[in-house]
Amino acid sequence: ISLYLYSDFIIICCKLKAKGVVEVIRIAVCEDEQILLEQLTANIRAILDKHSIIYHMEAYTNGAALLAREAFDILFLDIVMEPFSGLELAKKLRARGDASKMIFITSHEQYAIDAYDVQAYHYLTKPVDIKKMEDVLLKLCGLLKEEYGRAITIRQGAAVRRVPLGQILYLEIMDRKIYLHK
C-alpha cells in the first residue's frame, strides 16, 4: 500500500503489494574518515548480501548532510566527528522524532553510557569485529522485519516512513482514494 501524507491526513493509493514482498531496509552510515567509511559500508554490504537482505544504503562524511535527509531504518554513526559529534547528531534526530535504530561505532569507549540517552540500539568499538557486527545487524534486521509486519509504509515525495497499525484510528474511502486518520 502506498500512502501520501497531506497535512493531518494520509492518502493511500490502492496499489496492494504482492504477498511476501519484502520491505527494503534503509541504512545510513556516517563516518568522517573516508577510508573507514568505505570499509564500514563494504562490510555492511557483504553481511547483508551474504544473507540476501534487501537494502538501500547511503554514506555520509558529516552529520549535517545526514540531518538534512529523511529518517532511515538503521543508522551507523561515528561519535567523534565535525561539525558536531555523532551523539549530538543523534540528539537532533531524536528531537525531530526520528525513530531510526542507531548503532554507534567508535574507538572511544567512554561515550558508551551517553549512547543510552539517545536510545542507541548498539555500540561497537573500532576496530570493528566483523562477526559481532554481523550478529548485531542480523538481530536488528529480524526486529525490523517484525515491525514492518505491524506497520504501513507511507511515501511523501521522496521521503518514506512507516505508521504502526496501532496509531491508525480509521480509514475513509472517498473518490477512489483511501484516507488514513491517525
C-alpha positions as MATLAB code, in Angstrom:
seq = 'ISLYLYSDFIIICCKLKAKGVVEVIRIAVCEDEQILLEQLTANIRAILDKHSIIYHMEAYTNGAALLAREAFDILFLDIVMEPFSGLELAKKLRARGDASKMIFITSHEQYAIDAYDVQAYHYLTKPVDIKKMEDVLLKLCGLLKEEYGRAITIRQGAAVRRVPLGQILYLEIMDRKIYLHK';
ca = [
       0.000    0.000    0.000;
       1.437    3.374   -0.924;
       0.418    6.282    1.264;
       0.777   10.002    0.689;
       0.738   12.446    3.599;
      -1.240   15.685    3.282;
      -1.291   17.960    6.355;
      -3.135   15.970    9.049;
      -4.286   13.013    6.965;
      -2.772   10.411    4.706;
      -3.951    9.298    1.273;
      -3.448    5.637    0.477;
      -3.116    4.771   -3.195;
      -4.779    1.444   -3.766;
      -1.835   -0.486   -5.107;
      -1.581   -3.555   -2.923;
       1.782   -5.266   -2.677;
       2.055   -8.875   -3.676;
       2.037  -11.251   -0.743;
       5.530  -11.971    0.506;
       7.143   -8.773   -0.822;
       9.958   -7.748    1.496;
      10.462   -4.158    2.623;
      13.757   -2.535    1.740;
      15.846   -1.731    4.813;
      17.118    1.841    4.556;
      20.589    2.285    6.044;
      22.795    5.345    6.509;
      26.426    5.257    7.552;
      28.037    8.422    8.916;
      31.822    8.355    9.367;
      34.069   11.371    8.823;
      37.148    9.380    7.769;
      36.700    8.372    4.107;
      38.768    5.154    4.310;
      36.876    3.942    7.381;
      33.571    4.906    5.739;
      34.415    2.773    2.688;
      35.493   -0.174    4.863;
      32.375    0.049    7.003;
      29.971    0.242    4.050;
      31.784   -2.644    2.319;
      31.468   -4.797    5.457;
      27.772   -3.976    5.843;
      27.138   -4.770    2.158;
      28.982   -8.092    2.471;
      26.930   -9.100    5.522;
      23.571   -8.147    4.014;
      24.357   -9.672    0.611;
      25.537  -12.895    2.285;
      22.139  -13.202    3.982;
      20.095  -12.000    0.952;
      18.705   -8.991    2.808;
      17.288   -6.284    0.567;
      18.631   -2.859    1.485;
      19.395    0.651    0.298;
      22.489    2.250    1.840;
      23.773    5.813    1.792;
      27.118    7.038    3.112;
      27.807   10.410    4.752;
      31.036   12.044    5.886;
      29.326   14.516    8.228;
      26.239   14.737   10.370;
      24.916   17.933    8.772;
      24.321   16.154    5.465;
      22.581   13.258    7.216;
      20.439   15.629    9.266;
      19.079   17.121    6.040;
      17.701   13.723    4.932;
      14.580   11.785    5.882;
      14.733    9.056    8.507;
      16.443    5.727    7.860;
      15.725    2.353    9.432;
      19.302    1.858   10.623;
      21.996    4.447   11.318;
      25.653    3.605   11.826;
      27.196    6.655   13.492;
      30.764    7.531   14.356;
      30.889    9.522   17.583;
      33.871   11.846   17.119;
      33.024   13.958   14.058;
      32.781   17.590   12.980;
      30.847   19.926   12.859;
      29.057   18.028   15.639;
      29.541   14.635   17.243;
      27.552   11.517   16.491;
      25.876   11.858   19.891;
      24.851   15.462   19.125;
      23.554   14.303   15.743;
      21.570   11.521   17.431;
      20.023   14.010   19.878;
      18.994   16.286   16.990;
      17.481   13.349   15.110;
      15.557   12.152   18.178;
      14.327   15.703   18.845;
      12.684   15.767   15.411;
      11.017   12.394   16.053;
      13.440   10.139   14.191;
      12.974    6.542   15.374;
      15.925    5.071   13.458;
      17.799    2.240   15.129;
      21.227    3.688   15.932;
      24.459    1.744   16.119;
      27.416    3.782   17.300;
      30.862    2.828   16.054;
      33.853    4.459   17.710;
      37.213    3.869   19.308;
      36.144    5.946   22.316;
      34.518    3.597   24.815;
      33.914    6.395   27.339;
      30.893    7.560   25.284;
      29.036    4.247   25.616;
      26.995    5.394   28.621;
      25.958    8.582   26.809;
      24.592    6.487   23.933;
      21.777    5.291   26.206;
      20.432    8.873   26.342;
      19.503    8.621   22.649;
      18.174    5.043   22.811;
      21.087    3.537   20.872;
      20.445    0.009   19.634;
      24.095   -0.994   19.980;
      27.632    0.290   20.464;
      30.562   -1.232   18.553;
      34.196   -0.332   19.152;
      36.863    0.165   16.490;
      38.418   -1.828   15.079;
      35.039   -3.438   14.444;
      34.775   -7.182   14.950;
      33.015   -8.287   11.740;
      31.373  -11.299   13.406;
      29.974   -9.082   16.166;
      28.724   -6.585   13.560;
      27.066   -9.420   11.651;
      25.319  -10.691   14.799;
      24.063   -7.201   15.698;
      22.945   -6.408   12.147;
      21.097   -9.716   11.656;
      19.316   -9.382   15.005;
      18.302   -5.836   14.109;
      17.086   -6.849   10.633;
      14.914   -9.522   12.262;
      13.463   -6.936   14.628;
      12.738   -4.564   11.727;
      11.042   -7.343    9.767;
       8.672   -7.885   12.706;
       7.977   -4.146   12.904;
       7.252   -3.965    9.149;
       4.547   -6.569    9.616;
       2.785   -4.269   12.085;
       3.013   -1.029   10.071;
       2.009    0.625    6.814;
       4.610    2.295    4.610;
       3.924    5.927    3.713;
       5.547    7.848    0.893;
       5.588   11.641    0.982;
       7.540   12.852   -2.045;
      10.958   11.211   -1.738;
      10.538   10.552    1.999;
       9.381    7.185    3.293;
       8.107    6.407    6.789;
       6.067    3.745    8.492;
       2.912    4.197   10.545;
       2.342    1.489   13.167;
      -1.094   -0.077   12.819;
      -1.815    0.805   16.452;
      -1.682    4.528   15.583;
      -4.376    4.292   12.911;
      -7.819    5.390   14.113;
      -9.793    4.623   10.957;
      -9.738    4.551    7.158;
     -12.122    6.539    4.970;
     -12.778    5.935    1.255;
     -13.653    8.927   -0.921;
     -13.351    9.280   -4.697;
     -11.353    6.073   -5.143;
      -8.842    7.193   -2.517;
      -8.411    5.893    0.993;
      -7.742    8.393    3.769;
      -5.936    7.177    6.844;
      -6.721    9.057   10.049;
      -4.314    8.961   12.988;
];
